[in-house]
Amino acid sequence: AFLLTEEIFGLHTSAYLDHDDFVRRFEEGLKVLLSIPGLNLPWMEAIGFRYVDLVKPRDSEPLDNYLNQWVLPPKPDIEDEEMDLLQGMYIAAYKTVLGELRFQSLRRPPITLPMDLNSPAIQKNGWVPPVPVGDFAVMDIDHGCRFNTLEPMDVGTVCDKLRGLRAISRKLFDRTGTEYGMKVWKGEASS
């Protein structure tokens, strides 16, 4: 779905083959949008890429088999106290060569999307996956670049920036998963 407001033009999808397919679809939509007579959208001030991933262990496997320790909030080491984590979150912001990247990992949140994405449109369209039974996490990588001065709207520039933002984000994503988790996600692990 293409989302259009006075502030943004975005593509929301979970049905794409790979990132090149995603960018191709976005490019097609942006070209159609810009071809509307009288639209008057000559400038852009930022470009961003957001990737949200629901991590559900198979069967009764622990979540720790899938995500590296630094991604998940730790259990406190308190002697003689049994504490079961109900919810937790890890958030970090980074400066990259293209802009700013925010990473958050939400363990057992009440919904399977970050709260700022849980809009009425998202809910009404049925885009929120159900909350899994047991332990799970939602990983959210938000990477964007802001321009110091407005840039002319150019479809090629937008697509190039999306590819660059995603390349850096993908490197971070690849560090979040354990070796086993990455095999499961690639379909290479046995059941």
N, C-alpha and C positions, 0 to 999 in steps of 0.2 A: 504494500500500500504506500502511495505517496502521501506525505503529510505536508500540508501547506498552511502556514499562518502568516500574519504580518511580519513575523520575525524569522521564520525558518522555512526551508524546503528540505524535506528529508524522505528517505526510503526506509520503511520498516518491513523487515522480512525475516523469515526463518526458512524459506524455501528457495535456496539457490545452490548451485553446484559447487562453486568455489568463489574466491574473492574477485577473480577476473569477471565471472558471470555477474556478481553483485555490482561491480563498477559499470559493466556494460549496460545493465538495466537502469542504473542511476543516470548514466549518460543519455540513454534514450528518453527517459522522463524529463530530464533537464532541458534537452533540445526541444521537446514538445512544449514545455512550459515557456521557454524563451521565445517560441514562435507565435505565441498568442499576441495578436495585434493590440497595441496600446498598453501592454503589461508594464512597461517602463521599469525594468530591473537591470540597470546598467552596472551596478556596483555590488561588491561583496566585502564583508568585513572579517569573516572567519570561515573556516572549513573544519569539520570535525568528523570523527569516526568513532562509533561506540559498538562494542561487542559484549554481549551478555550471554553467559553460558551457564546452564543448569547442570550441576554435577551430581548424579545419582549413582551410588554404588550398585553393582549387580548383586542380586540375591541378598545374602546377609553379610557381605563383605564390609569391612570398615572403610570409612571415608579416607582415613589416613593412607590406605593403599593407593589412592588416586591422586592426592594432592600433597605436595611437599610441605614440611612442617612450617616453614615461614609463611605460608598462605593462610593457615588456619589459626584462629585464636587459641592459645594454649590453655590447658587445664592448670590451675594454680597448684603448686607443690606445697601443700599444707599437711603436715604430719597429723595423723589421727582424725582427719576430716575427710569424709566422702562427699565430693562435690560433683554433680553431674551438670555439664554445660547445657543450658536451655537455648540460648542464642549467643552469637558472638559476631564480631566484625573486625576486619583488618582493613585499614585505609592508608594509602600512601600517595603522595603526589611527587612527580618527577619532572625535571626540565629535560627536554630532548632537543635534538638539532632542528626539529620542525615545530616545536611548540611545547605544550604542557600535556602530560599524561597523568591521569588519575586511575589508580587501581584499587578496587575494593573486593574483598571476599566476605560474603555474608553466610554465616553458618546457621542453618535452621531458621531463616527469617520467616515471618508470618505469611509472606507471599513470595512467589518465585520470580519476581522482578524487583529491581531497586525501586524504592518508594517514589522517587521523582519521575519514574516512567509509568507509574500506575495511574494513568489518566482515565477519565470517563470514556474516551474514544477507544483506548486500549482494552478496557473492560468490556464495553459493548460489542466490540469486534471479536471477543473471545480469544485474545492473543496472550492471555496469562495462563501458562501451564499449571495444572493442579499441583498442590503441595504434596511432595512424595511422603510416603510413610518411612519413618526412620531418619537416619542422619543423611544430610545433603548439604550442598553449598551452592550459592549463586556467585559467580565471578563476573565482575564488571570492569571492562577496560574502556576508558573514555580518553581519546587522544585528539587534540585539536590544535590548530594554529590560528592565531589572530594576526591581522595585518595592521601595522602601525598606521598606515594610511589606507583608505579604501582602495581596493583593487578592481580593475575592470572585470565584469563578469565574463568569464571565458570557460567554456565547457572543458577544453583540454587541460587547462590549469587545475580546475576542480578535480578532474579524474586523476591527474598526476599526483596531486596532493593526497587524495584518498589512498592511492597505492602506496605512497611513502609512509603515511600515517599507519596504515595497516601493517607494513613490513616491520616497523619498530614494535608495534603492539603484538604482533605474532611472536617475535623473539621473547617478549615477556611471557606471553601465554605458554610458550614451549617450556619455560623454566618453572611454571607453576605445577605441572603434572609430574608425577613419579614416572619412572621407566615403565612400570606396569600400567599405570593410568593411560599413558600415551599409546601403549599397545592396544588397550581396550578401545580407546577412541578411534584408532585407525583400523579396528576390526582384525587385529593381528593376534589377540590373546584368545586362548582356548576357553571354553565355557566351563 
